[in-house]
Amino acid sequence: MNISPNTKLVGLIGHPVEHSLSPKLHNSLYKKYNLDYVYLAFDIAPDDVGKALEAFKVLGFKGFNVTIPHKERVMWFLDWLDTEAAIIGAVNTVKVENGKLIGYNTDGMGFVDSLKRRGIALKDTVALVLGAGGAARAICVYLLKEGVKELYIYNRTRERAIELIKHLERFFSGVCLNYLTKENIKEVQPDLVVNTTPVGMWPHTQLMPVEDYAFLPGMIVVDIIYNPIETAFLRKARQAGCMAINGLDMLVGQAIKAIEIWTSLKVDYDEAISILIEGDKFLL
Ligand code: ATR
C-alpha cells in the first residue's frame, strides 16, 4: 500500500471491530483498482459516536461504514438520510460531502444487487423472509422497492413479525404483506426464501431456521450467514434443486455499494469474493 499525503481516508466504526473483514476487503479492492484510499477500523464506545463523527469531518474522511451497535444511534448525527435508510431505520454507510454527513443503508442495496447480477428479477415475485430483526428490515425494504408482489415474514417471536409488517405497510401499498407461523408456512410456495436469522451460524452449524422446510426445485434460497459458507439450511436447499446463495454475496454487496457511494467506482463481485476466499478456504 502506497500511502501519501493525498491518500483519502475511509473507515468503520463499531464496538467491537476487531473481527471485521471489511478492512481486508476494502483495502485489497483499493489496491486492485488503484484507488488511493485507505480503510481503517475504529472501536468506538456508544457515547463517543458523535465525537467520532466530528473527528471524521475535521480529518477529511470521505466516508465510513457503521456496524453493530451504532447503526441506529449514528442517525442522530447525520445531516441527510437516504429514503430507504430512513424507512429501514438504520445506517451502515455514511458519505462525507462538503462537511455534511449523508447516511445510507447498503445492506439491502447490496442484497438486491447481488441477486440482480445473477440475472434474478424480483418484480412480481413471492418472497419469504425468515427473521424480523435489523437485517430482515433492510432486506424487506429493498425487496419491496424492487416490486415483489407478496412478502411473507416468519419469525420466532410472532409479535416482531407483525410489527415489521405494520411498519412496511406504511411505506409500500398494493403488496400482499403477511406473517407466517410454523403451522401455515408450508401453505406458501415462494420464489425466494431468505434466512436473516443467525440460526445455523458457527458453532451451532446443525441448526436450521425452519426445520423440515419444504424446498421445491427452482426456488432461490439465500442465507445471509457466511460462517459456515454453506449452512445446513442452504445445503438442504441445494440438495432439493434450489439455487442456493450464501452470505458472501450480501457481505460483498454492501461493501461494493459503499465503495460506489464514496468513489463512484463499480467493483466486480467475483473479484471482491475472491479476496475473501483463498484457495477453497474462506478467510475469517
Ligand atoms: P440482525 O440485526 O442481525 O437482524 P437482530 O435484530 O437481533 O439481528 O435480529 C435477529 C433475528 O434472528 C430476529 O428475527 C430473531 O428472532 P426474535 O425476534 O424471535 O428474537 C432471530 N433469531 C435470533 N436467534 C434465533 C433463534 N435461536 N431461533 C430463531 N430465531 C432467532
Boltz pocket constraint, residues with backbone or C-beta under 6 A from the ligand:
constraints:
  - pocket:
      binder: B
      contacts: [[A, 130], [A, 131], [A, 132], [A, 133], [A, 134], [A, 135], [A, 136], [A, 155], [A, 156], [A, 157], [A, 160], [A, 196], [A, 197], [A, 198], [A, 199], [A, 209]]
      max_distance: 6.0
